[in-house]
């Protein structure tokens, strides 16, 4: 699925007050990222993330993590929509930034402006 098609479909399910534009999806992205991290953290605590993920995780565990990432994706789609930015534009800007960092040898550095 194309990112912009996803964004259009995702916005059809966006139900939050207009005065919560930007704020609601930004908070949702953080919350869903925390839920995804919690699922991975529980796997770490169980000591089962020591080999290939597909060798040790059950399909339902993988799908549960994917579900949380999907929720993060929805939040990003809504946030970008509120900012009048397409997901494809955002994705391309991100790849351009990372390519530039790689070419300049600063991909492993820290900070936003490198």
C-alpha positions, 0 to 999 in steps of 0.5 A: 500500500502506498503511504499516501493511500494509507494516510487517506484511509487512516484519516477516515477513522480519525475521531478527535476534536479539531482543537486537539489537532497535532496534540492528540496524534502526537500523544497517541504516537508516544503512548503506542510507542510505549506499548510496543516497547513494553511488549519487546521489554517483556520478551527481553525480561523472559530472556528470549531475545538472544537468537533470531527473532523468528526462531524464538517468537511465536507468530502471535507475539510478532503480530502483537508488536506489529499491531502496536507499530500499526497504531504508531503508523496511524498516529503519524498519519494523523499528525502529518495530516494535521500539519498538511504534510503527506506521509510520502513527503515525510518519508522522502525527507527522512531518507534524504536526511539519512543518506546525507548523514551516511555520505558525510560519515555522521550517521553514527553521531548524535544530535539533530543537526549533523 
